[in-house]
Amino acid sequence: MNSFSPRKKFLTALSAFKLGDLTRCKQLCLELLEVNSSEVNTLRLISQVELAQGQVVDAEQHLF
């Protein structure tokens, strides 16, 4: 994992999502979840990525 603070990494992931770079966004979210597996904003964002990729079951697992 690189030296980004969790907040900066989340904002980078959010920016990647907004730009349509779902792969990068998901990777950053996974890195963030390694540090804090219950961070609600990251869980919501990764679920949005997975829904956009058609991975409904994965998205549901992150939400519930």
N, C-alpha and C positions, 0 to 999 in steps of 0.2 A: 504494500500500500504506500502511496506517496505521502508527501508532507502537508497536503491540503488539510486545513481544519475541517471538521465535520460540516460546519455551516457553509464554508466556501465550496466544499465538495457537493453539498446538496444544491446550492445555487447553480453550480456548473451542470449538475445533472438536470435540473429544471430547464436551464437554457438549452441543453442538448435536446430535451424533449420538445421544447417550443420550436426548435430548428428542424425537427423531424429525424434527428439522429438517435433512433430508439436503441440501437445496439450500445452506443456510448452511455446513454442514460441508464440503461439496465445494468451495465457493468459498474457504474459509479454507485448505483443503489445497492447492488450486491456487496460492494466494498463497505458501504456505510452500515449495512445490516450485519456485517461481521463484527462491527464494533458495538452496535446497539440494535439487537434484533427486534425490539419492540417500538422503535421510533415511528410514530404514527404518520408523519408527513412522508417519510421515505417509503413506508409500506403502501401508502396511497399512490405515490408516484409510480412505484414499480408495478402496481396493479393496473394503472392507466396504460403503461407501456405494454404489459401483457395483453390487455384487452385490445389494444391497437394492433397487436401482432396475432390476434385470434386465439390466444392462449387463455381461454376463459377459466378452465379448471385451476391453472396456476394463479391467475388473478384472484379467484375466490379464496384460495388458500392463504394468500397474503392479507386478505381483508378480514378473515374470520379465524 
